[in-house]
Each structure stands twice: as structure tokens, then as C-alpha cells.
């Protein structure tokens, strides 16, 4: 994703919220993806997971329906928590 320096992507198995309107030094730290399940994100935020950036405003459930296996379970659980 543009604007995210490679060194700021989370380590394998972790996630990170990224806000485009904040400098790299003012971003939340990487964390276990499960701690982000159901977290409300500011408009424009992204979830970084592996080397991918997932726009919080895109319907990743629909993407997963169209292309099974294209979106990790962690991303779906963060953006669309099960009730």
C-alpha cells in the first residue's frame, strides 16, 4: 500500500491498524489480530496483515464470496465480527 513504509508492516501472524492521516511514528503498534476483532475503525483506516493492506471501507466479505480464500479469517473477523 502506498504511504506505508515496508518496515512498518506487522510481523507474521500479527495485524496493525494504519491511519493515512498519521505519520508512521504515530500509528498504533502491531498486535495479535484477535485483539482487533470488532474494533471500530476511523474512516480511511486500513488493516495491515502480512504484506497486504485491507481498506476498512471495502466489502471484504463480498470479495471472499467471489474469490474463496482471498481474504484471511482474521481480516473478516476484525471488520465483520460474528455475533
PDB file with one MODEL, atoms N, CA, C and O in Angstrom:
MODEL        1
ATOM      1  N   UNK A   1       0.834  -1.177   0.000  1.00  0.00           N
ATOM      2  CA  UNK A   1       0.000   0.000   0.000  1.00  0.00           C
ATOM      3  C   UNK A   1       0.879   1.240   0.000  1.00  0.00           C
ATOM      4  O   UNK A   1       1.890   1.290   0.701  1.00  0.00           O
ATOM      5  N   UNK A   2       0.500   2.229  -0.775  1.00  0.00           N
ATOM      6  CA  UNK A   2       1.261   3.482  -0.805  1.00  0.00           C
ATOM      7  C   UNK A   2       1.161   4.181   0.542  1.00  0.00           C
ATOM      8  O   UNK A   2       0.101   4.191   1.169  1.00  0.00           O
ATOM      9  N   UNK A   3       2.245   4.751   0.974  1.00  0.00           N
ATOM     10  CA  UNK A   3       2.242   5.509   2.211  1.00  0.00           C
ATOM     11  C   UNK A   3       2.644   4.730   3.439  1.00  0.00           C
ATOM     12  O   UNK A   3       2.879   5.324   4.491  1.00  0.00           O
ATOM     13  N   UNK A   4       2.731   3.417   3.339  1.00  0.00           N
ATOM     14  CA  UNK A   4       3.148   2.603   4.477  1.00  0.00           C
ATOM     15  C   UNK A   4       4.557   2.096   4.195  1.00  0.00           C
ATOM     16  O   UNK A   4       4.746   1.244   3.328  1.00  0.00           O
ATOM     17  N   UNK A   5       5.547   2.612   4.919  1.00  0.00           N
ATOM     18  CA  UNK A   5       6.910   2.115   4.726  1.00  0.00           C
ATOM     19  C   UNK A   5       6.980   0.617   5.041  1.00  0.00           C
ATOM     20  O   UNK A   5       6.397   0.161   6.025  1.00  0.00           O
ATOM     21  N   UNK A   6       7.684  -0.137   4.216  1.00  0.00           N
ATOM     22  CA  UNK A   6       7.766  -1.596   4.397  1.00  0.00           C
ATOM     23  C   UNK A   6       8.124  -2.006   5.824  1.00  0.00           C
ATOM     24  O   UNK A   6       7.611  -3.009   6.319  1.00  0.00           O
ATOM     25  N   UNK A   7       8.977  -1.265   6.479  1.00  0.00           N
ATOM     26  CA  UNK A   7       9.370  -1.599   7.847  1.00  0.00           C
ATOM     27  C   UNK A   7       8.267  -1.438   8.871  1.00  0.00           C
ATOM     28  O   UNK A   7       8.446  -1.802  10.033  1.00  0.00           O
ATOM     29  N   UNK A   8       7.134  -0.902   8.464  1.00  0.00           N
ATOM     30  CA  UNK A   8       6.025  -0.689   9.401  1.00  0.00           C
ATOM     31  C   UNK A   8       4.915  -1.722   9.264  1.00  0.00           C
ATOM     32  O   UNK A   8       3.930  -1.680  10.001  1.00  0.00           O
ATOM     33  N   UNK A   9       5.071  -2.652   8.320  1.00  0.00           N
ATOM     34  CA  UNK A   9       4.106  -3.754   8.252  1.00  0.00           C
ATOM     35  C   UNK A   9       4.313  -4.640   9.472  1.00  0.00           C
ATOM     36  O   UNK A   9       5.433  -4.746   9.971  1.00  0.00           O
ATOM     37  N   UNK A  10       3.248  -5.282   9.962  1.00  0.00           N
ATOM     38  CA  UNK A  10       3.391  -6.101  11.175  1.00  0.00           C
ATOM     39  C   UNK A  10       4.176  -7.380  10.911  1.00  0.00           C
ATOM     40  O   UNK A  10       4.278  -7.836   9.772  1.00  0.00           O
ATOM     41  N   UNK A  11       4.728  -7.950  11.973  1.00  0.00           N
ATOM     42  CA  UNK A  11       5.408  -9.244  11.834  1.00  0.00           C
ATOM     43  C   UNK A  11       4.402 -10.322  11.416  1.00  0.00           C
ATOM     44  O   UNK A  11       3.196 -10.136  11.574  1.00  0.00           O
ATOM     45  N   UNK A  12       4.889 -11.441  10.887  1.00  0.00           N
ATOM     46  CA  UNK A  12       3.989 -12.536  10.503  1.00  0.00           C
ATOM     47  C   UNK A  12       3.064 -12.931  11.655  1.00  0.00           C
ATOM     48  O   UNK A  12       3.496 -13.058  12.801  1.00  0.00           O
ATOM     49  N   UNK A  13       1.792 -13.121  11.330  1.00  0.00           N
ATOM     50  CA  UNK A  13       0.813 -13.542  12.334  1.00  0.00           C
ATOM     51  C   UNK A  13       0.195 -12.408  13.123  1.00  0.00           C
ATOM     52  O   UNK A  13      -0.679 -12.646  13.956  1.00  0.00           O
ATOM     53  N   UNK A  14       0.627 -11.174  12.881  1.00  0.00           N
ATOM     54  CA  UNK A  14       0.060 -10.030  13.595  1.00  0.00           C
ATOM     55  C   UNK A  14      -0.628  -9.090  12.613  1.00  0.00           C
ATOM     56  O   UNK A  14      -0.471  -9.203  11.397  1.00  0.00           O
ATOM     57  N   UNK A  15      -1.387  -8.165  13.171  1.00  0.00           N
ATOM     58  CA  UNK A  15      -2.092  -7.147  12.387  1.00  0.00           C
ATOM     59  C   UNK A  15      -1.720  -5.766  12.912  1.00  0.00           C
ATOM     60  O   UNK A  15      -1.181  -5.615  14.008  1.00  0.00           O
ATOM     61  N   UNK A  16      -2.022  -4.778  12.102  1.00  0.00           N
ATOM     62  CA  UNK A  16      -1.773  -3.401  12.514  1.00  0.00           C
ATOM     63  C   UNK A  16      -2.806  -2.496  11.850  1.00  0.00           C
ATOM     64  O   UNK A  16      -3.079  -2.620  10.656  1.00  0.00           O
ATOM     65  N   UNK A  17      -3.363  -1.606  12.620  1.00  0.00           N
ATOM     66  CA  UNK A  17      -4.246  -0.587  12.062  1.00  0.00           C
ATOM     67  C   UNK A  17      -3.356   0.526  11.536  1.00  0.00           C
ATOM     68  O   UNK A  17      -2.384   0.909  12.187  1.00  0.00           O
ATOM     69  N   UNK A  18      -3.683   1.043  10.364  1.00  0.00           N
ATOM     70  CA  UNK A  18      -2.911   2.129   9.758  1.00  0.00           C
ATOM     71  C   UNK A  18      -3.855   3.256   9.370  1.00  0.00           C
ATOM     72  O   UNK A  18      -4.826   3.050   8.641  1.00  0.00           O
ATOM     73  N   UNK A  19      -3.556   4.447   9.867  1.00  0.00           N
ATOM     74  CA  UNK A  19      -4.349   5.638   9.559  1.00  0.00           C
ATOM     75  C   UNK A  19      -3.558   6.531   8.614  1.00  0.00           C
ATOM     76  O   UNK A  19      -2.494   7.027   8.985  1.00  0.00           O
ATOM     77  N   UNK A  20      -4.059   6.747   7.392  1.00  0.00           N
ATOM     78  CA  UNK A  20      -3.307   7.524   6.405  1.00  0.00           C
ATOM     79  C   UNK A  20      -3.008   8.958   6.835  1.00  0.00           C
ATOM     80  O   UNK A  20      -2.054   9.557   6.339  1.00  0.00           O
ATOM     81  N   UNK A  21      -3.798   9.518   7.741  1.00  0.00           N
ATOM     82  CA  UNK A  21      -3.604  10.907   8.157  1.00  0.00           C
ATOM     83  C   UNK A  21      -2.626  11.051   9.331  1.00  0.00           C
ATOM     84  O   UNK A  21      -2.489  12.138   9.892  1.00  0.00           O
ATOM     85  N   UNK A  22      -1.949   9.963   9.701  1.00  0.00           N
ATOM     86  CA  UNK A  22      -0.970   9.999  10.802  1.00  0.00           C
ATOM     87  C   UNK A  22       0.408   9.620  10.273  1.00  0.00           C
ATOM     88  O   UNK A  22       0.531   8.820   9.345  1.00  0.00           O
ATOM     89  N   UNK A  23       1.429  10.197  10.868  1.00  0.00           N
ATOM     90  CA  UNK A  23       2.796   9.844  10.477  1.00  0.00           C
ATOM     91  C   UNK A  23       3.116   8.432  10.983  1.00  0.00           C
ATOM     92  O   UNK A  23       2.467   7.950  11.911  1.00  0.00           O
ATOM     93  N   UNK A  24       4.108   7.768  10.381  1.00  0.00           N
ATOM     94  CA  UNK A  24       4.445   6.406  10.816  1.00  0.00           C
ATOM     95  C   UNK A  24       4.715   6.286  12.314  1.00  0.00           C
ATOM     96  O   UNK A  24       4.357   5.275  12.920  1.00  0.00           O
ATOM     97  N   UNK A  25       5.328   7.278  12.914  1.00  0.00           N
ATOM     98  CA  UNK A  25       5.624   7.220  14.347  1.00  0.00           C
ATOM     99  C   UNK A  25       4.417   7.395  15.247  1.00  0.00           C
ATOM    100  O   UNK A  25       4.522   7.202  16.458  1.00  0.00           O
ATOM    101  N   UNK A  26       3.277   7.753  14.687  1.00  0.00           N
ATOM    102  CA  UNK A  26       2.058   7.962  15.481  1.00  0.00           C
ATOM    103  C   UNK A  26       0.968   6.944  15.161  1.00  0.00           C
ATOM    104  O   UNK A  26      -0.213   7.193  15.406  1.00  0.00           O
ATOM    105  N   UNK A  27       1.365   5.807  14.617  1.00  0.00           N
ATOM    106  CA  UNK A  27       0.434   4.728  14.313  1.00  0.00           C
ATOM    107  C   UNK A  27       0.359   3.766  15.502  1.00  0.00           C
ATOM    108  O   UNK A  27       1.329   3.632  16.248  1.00  0.00           O
ATOM    109  N   UNK A  28      -0.786   3.094  15.684  1.00  0.00           N
ATOM    110  CA  UNK A  28      -0.848   2.056  16.721  1.00  0.00           C
ATOM    111  C   UNK A  28       0.164   0.953  16.415  1.00  0.00           C
ATOM    112  O   UNK A  28       0.444   0.682  15.247  1.00  0.00           O
ATOM    113  N   UNK A  29       0.709   0.322  17.436  1.00  0.00           N
ATOM    114  CA  UNK A  29       1.700  -0.741  17.210  1.00  0.00           C
ATOM    115  C   UNK A  29       1.041  -2.008  16.671  1.00  0.00           C
ATOM    116  O   UNK A  29      -0.171  -2.180  16.800  1.00  0.00           O
ATOM    117  N   UNK A  30       1.831  -2.894  16.071  1.00  0.00           N
ATOM    118  CA  UNK A  30       1.303  -4.198  15.656  1.00  0.00           C
ATOM    119  C   UNK A  30       0.811  -4.964  16.886  1.00  0.00           C
ATOM    120  O   UNK A  30       1.301  -4.755  17.996  1.00  0.00           O
ATOM    121  N   UNK A  31      -0.147  -5.839  16.676  1.00  0.00           N
ATOM    122  CA  UNK A  31      -0.717  -6.607  17.781  1.00  0.00           C
ATOM    123  C   UNK A  31      -1.256  -7.926  17.261  1.00  0.00           C
ATOM    124  O   UNK A  31      -1.365  -8.131  16.053  1.00  0.00           O
ATOM    125  N   UNK A  32      -1.586  -8.802  18.166  1.00  0.00           N
ATOM    126  CA  UNK A  32      -2.255 -10.037  17.798  1.00  0.00           C
ATOM    127  C   UNK A  32      -3.590  -9.680  17.131  1.00  0.00           C
ATOM    128  O   UNK A  32      -4.348  -8.869  17.664  1.00  0.00           O
ATOM    129  N   UNK A  33      -3.873 -10.266  15.997  1.00  0.00           N
ATOM    130  CA  UNK A  33      -5.076  -9.904  15.238  1.00  0.00           C
ATOM    131  C   UNK A  33      -6.354 -10.052  16.061  1.00  0.00           C
ATOM    132  O   UNK A  33      -7.286  -9.263  15.905  1.00  0.00           O
ATOM    133  N   UNK A  34      -6.403 -11.047  16.927  1.00  0.00           N
ATOM    134  CA  UNK A  34      -7.624 -11.274  17.723  1.00  0.00           C
ATOM    135  C   UNK A  34      -7.967 -10.098  18.620  1.00  0.00           C
ATOM    136  O   UNK A  34      -9.140  -9.890  18.931  1.00  0.00           O
ATOM    137  N   UNK A  35      -6.978  -9.325  19.044  1.00  0.00           N
ATOM    138  CA  UNK A  35      -7.275  -8.175  19.899  1.00  0.00           C
ATOM    139  C   UNK A  35      -7.999  -7.074  19.131  1.00  0.00           C
ATOM    140  O   UNK A  35      -8.548  -6.155  19.739  1.00  0.00           O
ATOM    141  N   UNK A  36      -8.004  -7.157  17.802  1.00  0.00           N
ATOM    142  CA  UNK A  36      -8.670  -6.139  16.984  1.00  0.00           C
ATOM    143  C   UNK A  36     -10.077  -6.554  16.553  1.00  0.00           C
ATOM    144  O   UNK A  36     -10.786  -5.759  15.936  1.00  0.00           O
ATOM    145  N   UNK A  37     -10.494  -7.786  16.867  1.00  0.00           N
ATOM    146  CA  UNK A  37     -11.816  -8.247  16.432  1.00  0.00           C
ATOM    147  C   UNK A  37     -12.892  -7.284  16.927  1.00  0.00           C
ATOM    148  O   UNK A  37     -13.023  -7.049  18.128  1.00  0.00           O
ATOM    149  N   UNK A  38     -13.647  -6.738  16.002  1.00  0.00           N
ATOM    150  CA  UNK A  38     -14.759  -5.855  16.339  1.00  0.00           C
ATOM    151  C   UNK A  38     -14.387  -4.423  16.664  1.00  0.00           C
ATOM    152  O   UNK A  38     -15.268  -3.631  17.000  1.00  0.00           O
ATOM    153  N   UNK A  39     -13.115  -4.059  16.579  1.00  0.00           N
ATOM    154  CA  UNK A  39     -12.688  -2.686  16.861  1.00  0.00           C
ATOM    155  C   UNK A  39     -13.269  -1.753  15.790  1.00  0.00           C
ATOM    156  O   UNK A  39     -13.179  -2.045  14.598  1.00  0.00           O
ATOM    157  N   UNK A  40     -13.851  -0.656  16.207  1.00  0.00           N
ATOM    158  CA  UNK A  40     -14.361   0.324  15.245  1.00  0.00           C
ATOM    159  C   UNK A  40     -13.196   1.153  14.729  1.00  0.00           C
ATOM    160  O   UNK A  40     -12.395   1.682  15.499  1.00  0.00           O
ATOM    161  N   UNK A  41     -13.123   1.251  13.418  1.00  0.00           N
ATOM    162  CA  UNK A  41     -12.014   1.971  12.793  1.00  0.00           C
ATOM    163  C   UNK A  41     -12.478   3.316  12.262  1.00  0.00           C
ATOM    164  O   UNK A  41     -13.617   3.471  11.821  1.00  0.00           O
ATOM    165  N   UNK A  42     -11.576   4.282  12.313  1.00  0.00           N
ATOM    166  CA  UNK A  42     -11.864   5.591  11.726  1.00  0.00           C
ATOM    167  C   UNK A  42     -12.008   5.452  10.217  1.00  0.00           C
ATOM    168  O   UNK A  42     -11.390   4.572   9.617  1.00  0.00           O
ATOM    169  N   UNK A  43     -12.814   6.305   9.595  1.00  0.00           N
ATOM    170  CA  UNK A  43     -12.901   6.273   8.129  1.00  0.00           C
ATOM    171  C   UNK A  43     -11.509   6.435   7.504  1.00  0.00           C
ATOM    172  O   UNK A  43     -10.702   7.245   7.958  1.00  0.00           O
ATOM    173  N   UNK A  44     -11.252   5.662   6.470  1.00  0.00           N
ATOM    174  CA  UNK A  44      -9.968   5.723   5.779  1.00  0.00           C
ATOM    175  C   UNK A  44      -8.904   4.797   6.333  1.00  0.00           C
ATOM    176  O   UNK A  44      -7.833   4.666   5.741  1.00  0.00           O
ATOM    177  N   UNK A  45      -9.182   4.144   7.471  1.00  0.00           N
ATOM    178  CA  UNK A  45      -8.196   3.255   8.086  1.00  0.00           C
ATOM    179  C   UNK A  45      -8.020   1.979   7.268  1.00  0.00           C
ATOM    180  O   UNK A  45      -8.907   1.572   6.518  1.00  0.00           O
ATOM    181  N   UNK A  46      -6.858   1.363   7.432  1.00  0.00           N
ATOM    182  CA  UNK A  46      -6.531   0.090   6.802  1.00  0.00           C
ATOM    183  C   UNK A  46      -6.124  -0.891   7.883  1.00  0.00           C
ATOM    184  O   UNK A  46      -5.650  -0.494   8.948  1.00  0.00           O
ATOM    185  N   UNK A  47      -6.308  -2.162   7.611  1.00  0.00           N
ATOM    186  CA  UNK A  47      -5.740  -3.215   8.444  1.00  0.00           C
ATOM    187  C   UNK A  47      -4.569  -3.782   7.651  1.00  0.00           C
ATOM    188  O   UNK A  47      -4.737  -4.216   6.512  1.00  0.00           O
ATOM    189  N   UNK A  48      -3.405  -3.777   8.244  1.00  0.00           N
ATOM    190  CA  UNK A  48      -2.225  -4.377   7.626  1.00  0.00           C
ATOM    191  C   UNK A  48      -2.086  -5.790   8.178  1.00  0.00           C
ATOM    192  O   UNK A  48      -2.124  -6.001   9.390  1.00  0.00           O
ATOM    193  N   UNK A  49      -1.925  -6.751   7.276  1.00  0.00           N
ATOM    194  CA  UNK A  49      -1.772  -8.152   7.669  1.00  0.00           C
ATOM    195  C   UNK A  49      -0.859  -8.801   6.645  1.00  0.00           C
ATOM    196  O   UNK A  49      -1.156  -8.796   5.451  1.00  0.00           O
ATOM    197  N   UNK A  50       0.239  -9.352   7.104  1.00  0.00           N
ATOM    198  CA  UNK A  50       1.229  -9.875   6.159  1.00  0.00           C
ATOM    199  C   UNK A  50       1.743  -8.730   5.308  1.00  0.00           C
ATOM    200  O   UNK A  50       2.145  -7.695   5.839  1.00  0.00           O
ATOM    201  N   UNK A  51       1.736  -8.901   4.008  1.00  0.00           N
ATOM    202  CA  UNK A  51       2.166  -7.808   3.129  1.00  0.00           C
ATOM    203  C   UNK A  51       0.973  -7.178   2.413  1.00  0.00           C
ATOM    204  O   UNK A  51       1.126  -6.559   1.360  1.00  0.00           O
ATOM    205  N   UNK A  52      -0.218  -7.341   2.995  1.00  0.00           N
ATOM    206  CA  UNK A  52      -1.448  -6.813   2.407  1.00  0.00           C
ATOM    207  C   UNK A  52      -2.027  -5.686   3.264  1.00  0.00           C
ATOM    208  O   UNK A  52      -1.842  -5.643   4.480  1.00  0.00           O
ATOM    209  N   UNK A  53      -2.728  -4.781   2.594  1.00  0.00           N
ATOM    210  CA  UNK A  53      -3.462  -3.716   3.278  1.00  0.00           C
ATOM    211  C   UNK A  53      -4.928  -3.871   2.905  1.00  0.00           C
ATOM    212  O   UNK A  53      -5.269  -3.944   1.724  1.00  0.00           O
ATOM    213  N   UNK A  54      -5.786  -3.923   3.902  1.00  0.00           N
ATOM    214  CA  UNK A  54      -7.219  -4.113   3.697  1.00  0.00           C
ATOM    215  C   UNK A  54      -7.953  -2.837   4.092  1.00  0.00           C
ATOM    216  O   UNK A  54      -7.982  -2.466   5.265  1.00  0.00           O
ATOM    217  N   UNK A  55      -8.536  -2.183   3.124  1.00  0.00           N
ATOM    218  CA  UNK A  55      -9.295  -0.955   3.327  1.00  0.00           C
ATOM    219  C   UNK A  55     -10.524  -1.277   4.178  1.00  0.00           C
ATOM    220  O   UNK A  55     -11.300  -2.165   3.825  1.00  0.00           O
ATOM    221  N   UNK A  56     -10.708  -0.575   5.283  1.00  0.00           N
ATOM    222  CA  UNK A  56     -11.822  -0.847   6.185  1.00  0.00           C
ATOM    223  C   UNK A  56     -13.173  -0.491   5.574  1.00  0.00           C
ATOM    224  O   UNK A  56     -14.208  -0.887   6.109  1.00  0.00           O
ATOM    225  N   UNK A  57     -13.186   0.239   4.476  1.00  0.00           N
ATOM    226  CA  UNK A  57     -14.455   0.637   3.868  1.00  0.00           C
ATOM    227  C   UNK A  57     -14.879  -0.280   2.719  1.00  0.00           C
ATOM    228  O   UNK A  57     -15.981  -0.138   2.191  1.00  0.00           O
ATOM    229  N   UNK A  58     -14.025  -1.208   2.334  1.00  0.00           N
ATOM    230  CA  UNK A  58     -14.339  -2.132   1.241  1.00  0.00           C
ATOM    231  C   UNK A  58     -15.085  -3.340   1.801  1.00  0.00           C
ATOM    232  O   UNK A  58     -14.846  -3.726   2.945  1.00  0.00           O
ATOM    233  N   UNK A  59     -15.971  -3.939   1.032  1.00  0.00           N
ATOM    234  CA  UNK A  59     -16.709  -5.114   1.499  1.00  0.00           C
ATOM    235  C   UNK A  59     -15.896  -6.383   1.229  1.00  0.00           C
ATOM    236  O   UNK A  59     -16.056  -7.031   0.194  1.00  0.00           O
ATOM    237  N   UNK A  60     -15.036  -6.719   2.166  1.00  0.00           N
ATOM    238  CA  UNK A  60     -14.167  -7.888   2.018  1.00  0.00           C
ATOM    239  C   UNK A  60     -14.947  -9.187   2.120  1.00  0.00           C
ATOM    240  O   UNK A  60     -14.479 -10.215   1.631  1.00  0.00           O
ATOM    241  N   UNK A  61     -16.131  -9.176   2.743  1.00  0.00           N
ATOM    242  CA  UNK A  61     -16.973 -10.388   2.755  1.00  0.00           C
ATOM    243  C   UNK A  61     -17.382 -10.749   1.335  1.00  0.00           C
ATOM    244  O   UNK A  61     -17.327 -11.911   0.934  1.00  0.00           O
ATOM    245  N   UNK A  62     -17.792  -9.736   0.583  1.00  0.00           N
ATOM    246  CA  UNK A  62     -18.190  -9.981  -0.803  1.00  0.00           C
ATOM    247  C   UNK A  62     -16.999 -10.460  -1.633  1.00  0.00           C
ATOM    248  O   UNK A  62     -17.140 -11.350  -2.472  1.00  0.00           O
ATOM    249  N   UNK A  63     -15.841  -9.876  -1.400  1.00  0.00           N
ATOM    250  CA  UNK A  63     -14.623 -10.321  -2.096  1.00  0.00           C
ATOM    251  C   UNK A  63     -14.349 -11.794  -1.802  1.00  0.00           C
ATOM    252  O   UNK A  63     -14.007 -12.555  -2.707  1.00  0.00           O
ATOM    253  N   UNK A  64     -14.497 -12.197  -0.548  1.00  0.00           N
ATOM    254  CA  UNK A  64     -14.274 -13.589  -0.158  1.00  0.00           C
ATOM    255  C   UNK A  64     -15.322 -14.504  -0.795  1.00  0.00           C
ATOM    256  O   UNK A  64     -15.006 -15.630  -1.179  1.00  0.00           O
ATOM    257  N   UNK A  65     -16.565 -14.028  -0.908  1.00  0.00           N
ATOM    258  CA  UNK A  65     -17.600 -14.829  -1.571  1.00  0.00           C
ATOM    259  C   UNK A  65     -17.260 -15.042  -3.049  1.00  0.00           C
ATOM    260  O   UNK A  65     -17.440 -16.132  -3.591  1.00  0.00           O
ATOM    261  N   UNK A  66     -16.765 -13.978  -3.688  1.00  0.00           N
ATOM    262  CA  UNK A  66     -16.415 -14.070  -5.113  1.00  0.00           C
ATOM    263  C   UNK A  66     -15.177 -14.918  -5.355  1.00  0.00           C
ATOM    264  O   UNK A  66     -15.100 -15.677  -6.320  1.00  0.00           O
ATOM    265  N   UNK A  67     -14.201 -14.770  -4.446  1.00  0.00           N
ATOM    266  CA  UNK A  67     -12.908 -15.469  -4.610  1.00  0.00           C
ATOM    267  C   UNK A  67     -12.541 -16.152  -3.295  1.00  0.00           C
ATOM    268  O   UNK A  67     -11.723 -15.626  -2.539  1.00  0.00           O
ATOM    269  N   UNK A  68     -13.130 -17.311  -3.010  1.00  0.00           N
ATOM    270  CA  UNK A  68     -12.861 -18.006  -1.743  1.00  0.00           C
ATOM    271  C   UNK A  68     -11.365 -18.166  -1.482  1.00  0.00           C
ATOM    272  O   UNK A  68     -10.593 -18.526  -2.371  1.00  0.00           O
ATOM    273  N   UNK A  69     -10.982 -17.888  -0.238  1.00  0.00           N
ATOM    274  CA  UNK A  69      -9.584 -17.997   0.161  1.00  0.00           C
ATOM    275  C   UNK A  69      -8.763 -16.743  -0.080  1.00  0.00           C
ATOM    276  O   UNK A  69      -7.568 -16.719   0.215  1.00  0.00           O
ATOM    277  N   UNK A  70      -9.391 -15.694  -0.616  1.00  0.00           N
ATOM    278  CA  UNK A  70      -8.643 -14.470  -0.939  1.00  0.00           C
ATOM    279  C   UNK A  70      -8.501 -13.524   0.257  1.00  0.00           C
ATOM    280  O   UNK A  70      -7.641 -12.643   0.254  1.00  0.00           O
ATOM    281  N   UNK A  71      -9.336 -13.703   1.271  1.00  0.00           N
ATOM    282  CA  UNK A  71      -9.298 -12.819   2.446  1.00  0.00           C
ATOM    283  C   UNK A  71      -9.153 -13.697   3.683  1.00  0.00           C
ATOM    284  O   UNK A  71      -9.920 -14.641   3.876  1.00  0.00           O
ATOM    285  N   UNK A  72      -8.164 -13.383   4.523  1.00  0.00           N
ATOM    286  CA  UNK A  72      -7.934 -14.207   5.710  1.00  0.00           C
ATOM    287  C   UNK A  72      -9.083 -14.063   6.707  1.00  0.00           C
ATOM    288  O   UNK A  72      -9.765 -13.040   6.762  1.00  0.00           O
ATOM    289  N   UNK A  73      -9.271 -15.116   7.485  1.00  0.00           N
ATOM    290  CA  UNK A  73     -10.322 -15.125   8.512  1.00  0.00           C
ATOM    291  C   UNK A  73     -10.115 -13.972   9.500  1.00  0.00           C
ATOM    292  O   UNK A  73     -11.088 -13.356   9.933  1.00  0.00           O
ATOM    293  N   UNK A  74      -8.869 -13.673   9.859  1.00  0.00           N
ATOM    294  CA  UNK A  74      -8.606 -12.575  10.797  1.00  0.00           C
ATOM    295  C   UNK A  74      -9.181 -11.258  10.283  1.00  0.00           C
ATOM    296  O   UNK A  74      -9.798 -10.517  11.048  1.00  0.00           O
ATOM    297  N   UNK A  75      -8.991 -10.959   9.016  1.00  0.00           N
ATOM    298  CA  UNK A  75      -9.495  -9.695   8.451  1.00  0.00           C
ATOM    299  C   UNK A  75     -11.009  -9.676   8.505  1.00  0.00           C
ATOM    300  O   UNK A  75     -11.603  -8.661   8.868  1.00  0.00           O
ATOM    301  N   UNK A  76     -11.637 -10.777   8.149  1.00  0.00           N
ATOM    302  CA  UNK A  76     -13.097 -10.830   8.198  1.00  0.00           C
ATOM    303  C   UNK A  76     -13.604 -10.667   9.621  1.00  0.00           C
ATOM    304  O   UNK A  76     -14.603  -9.983   9.842  1.00  0.00           O
ATOM    305  N   UNK A  77     -12.931 -11.288  10.596  1.00  0.00           N
ATOM    306  CA  UNK A  77     -13.352 -11.174  11.995  1.00  0.00           C
ATOM    307  C   UNK A  77     -13.128  -9.776  12.561  1.00  0.00           C
ATOM    308  O   UNK A  77     -13.877  -9.335  13.432  1.00  0.00           O
ATOM    309  N   UNK A  78     -12.121  -9.087  12.084  1.00  0.00           N
ATOM    310  CA  UNK A  78     -11.890  -7.709  12.547  1.00  0.00           C
ATOM    311  C   UNK A  78     -12.946  -6.784  11.972  1.00  0.00           C
ATOM    312  O   UNK A  78     -13.561  -6.010  12.706  1.00  0.00           O
ATOM    313  N   UNK A  79     -13.161  -6.855  10.675  1.00  0.00           N
ATOM    314  CA  UNK A  79     -14.058  -5.920  10.017  1.00  0.00           C
ATOM    315  C   UNK A  79     -15.532  -6.287  10.138  1.00  0.00           C
ATOM    316  O   UNK A  79     -16.396  -5.412  10.102  1.00  0.00           O
ATOM    317  N   UNK A  80     -15.820  -7.575  10.281  1.00  0.00           N
ATOM    318  CA  UNK A  80     -17.205  -8.049  10.345  1.00  0.00           C
ATOM    319  C   UNK A  80     -17.332  -9.054  11.483  1.00  0.00           C
ATOM    320  O   UNK A  80     -17.425 -10.256  11.234  1.00  0.00           O
ATOM    321  N   UNK A  81     -17.339  -8.582  12.728  1.00  0.00           N
ATOM    322  CA  UNK A  81     -17.355  -9.518  13.863  1.00  0.00           C
ATOM    323  C   UNK A  81     -18.614 -10.389  13.855  1.00  0.00           C
ATOM    324  O   UNK A  81     -19.708  -9.942  13.510  1.00  0.00           O
ATOM    325  N   UNK A  82     -18.414 -11.636  14.244  1.00  0.00           N
ATOM    326  CA  UNK A  82     -19.551 -12.567  14.378  1.00  0.00           C
ATOM    327  C   UNK A  82     -20.336 -12.189  15.620  1.00  0.00           C
ATOM    328  O   UNK A  82     -19.773 -11.725  16.611  1.00  0.00           O
ATOM    329  N   UNK A  83     -21.603 -12.387  15.553  1.00  0.00           N
ATOM    330  CA  UNK A  83     -22.448 -12.012  16.717  1.00  0.00           C
ATOM    331  C   UNK A  83     -22.876 -13.216  17.468  1.00  0.00           C
ATOM    332  O   UNK A  83     -23.585 -13.101  18.467  1.00  0.00           O
TER     333      UNK A  83
ENDMDL
END
